[in-house]
Amino acid sequence: MRRIFFIKPLVEKMRSSDPPFVTFRRQRKSGLYMVCSGGRFHPREEGIVIKVWRSAVVSTSELTDQDARDAGLSGLEELFGLFRKWYGEVPAKMFKNWFVVLQPEELESQSPRLLERKVGAGCLL
């Protein structure tokens, strides 16, 4: 299973009854991902698996505050601030990836061996 990294405040929101359902990335995402926090060299498995079910290219100039709230952020300024932090700029185009947080029983129905697989660099479910 592939890893996907989120900042800690978003990980906590994923555990809530009203989790975010969109993530903006430079690459198209699809399928199952183990949610990790931290960095690539020191990943921290968070015990959350998401399923990305749709992806589309969007122009960042057309994003709204609602898009940012769908991603679990307070507004567009926060979203653009994170883009600048991670990418050094606000990219002209991004992939908007829609996802759902899977429950343990849903994971078992996806693949019986899914829970047994290691997720690179020490991330385990």
Secondary structure, DSSP 8 states (H G I E B T S, - for coil): -EEEE--HHHHHHHTSSS---EEEESS---EEEEEEEE-SSSEEEEEEEEEEEEEEEEEGGG--HHHHHHTTSS-HHHHHHHHHHHHSS--SEEEEEEEEEE-HHHHHHH-TTGGG-EETTTEE-
